[in-house]
Amino acid sequence: MKKTLGLIITLIGILIVVGSFVLTPDHALNAADSGSGISASAGLAYGGFIVFGIGIVLYISSLPLAGEKQQS
């Protein structure tokens, strides 16, 4: 369950980051440029990176350590 939840949160984070880059207006420099203000979607892009990181941490914490035998 924890693996699936981690992968779902990671996917949501990726979609947020991609959406912030795709939905940024053409006149803004890029999605991570805070100089362009709100139209640059910088907050959305950085928030997506944070959500992505949380999902990765959840997924990795559910994996067994290297060399550890599975306990049944």
C-alpha positions as CSV (number, residue, x, y, z in Angstrom):
1,M,0.0,0.0,0.0
2,K,2.8,2.4,0.9
3,K,4.6,1.7,-2.4
4,T,1.4,2.4,-4.4
5,L,0.7,5.6,-2.4
6,G,4.3,6.8,-3.0
7,L,4.1,6.2,-6.7
8,I,0.7,8.0,-7.0
9,I,2.1,11.0,-5.1
10,T,5.2,11.0,-7.3
11,L,3.1,10.9,-10.4
12,I,1.0,13.8,-9.2
13,G,4.2,15.8,-8.5
14,I,5.5,15.1,-12.0
15,L,2.1,16.1,-13.5
16,I,2.2,19.4,-11.5
17,V,5.7,20.2,-12.7
18,V,4.9,19.4,-16.3
19,G,1.6,21.3,-16.1
20,S,3.4,24.4,-14.7
21,F,5.8,24.4,-17.6
22,V,3.2,23.7,-20.3
23,L,0.6,26.2,-18.9
24,T,3.1,29.1,-18.5
25,P,2.3,31.8,-20.9
26,D,4.7,32.4,-23.9
27,H,5.6,35.9,-22.8
28,A,7.0,34.6,-19.4
29,L,10.6,33.5,-19.6
30,N,10.1,30.1,-18.0
31,A,8.2,28.4,-15.3
32,A,11.0,28.7,-12.7
33,D,11.7,32.4,-13.4
34,S,10.4,34.3,-10.3
35,G,11.2,37.6,-12.0
36,S,8.1,37.2,-14.3
37,G,5.8,37.2,-11.3
38,I,2.7,35.1,-10.9
39,S,2.4,34.5,-14.7
40,A,5.6,32.4,-14.5
41,S,4.1,29.7,-12.3
42,A,7.2,29.5,-10.2
43,G,5.4,28.6,-7.0
44,L,3.5,25.9,-8.8
45,A,6.7,24.4,-10.3
46,Y,8.5,24.4,-7.0
47,G,5.5,23.0,-5.2
48,G,5.4,20.2,-7.8
49,F,9.1,19.4,-7.0
50,I,8.2,19.2,-3.3
51,V,5.3,16.8,-3.9
52,F,7.5,14.7,-6.2
53,G,10.1,14.5,-3.4
54,I,7.6,13.5,-0.8
55,G,6.3,10.7,-3.1
56,I,9.9,9.5,-3.8
57,V,10.6,9.4,0.0
58,L,7.4,7.4,0.7
59,Y,8.2,4.9,-2.1
60,I,11.9,4.4,-1.1
61,S,10.9,4.0,2.6
62,S,8.7,1.1,1.7
63,L,11.5,-0.8,-0.1
64,P,13.7,-3.3,1.9
65,L,17.3,-2.4,2.6
66,A,20.0,-3.9,0.4
67,G,21.0,-7.4,1.5
68,E,18.0,-7.6,3.9
69,K,16.1,-10.9,3.7
70,Q,12.3,-10.7,3.5
71,Q,10.6,-11.6,6.7
72,S,7.4,-13.6,6.3
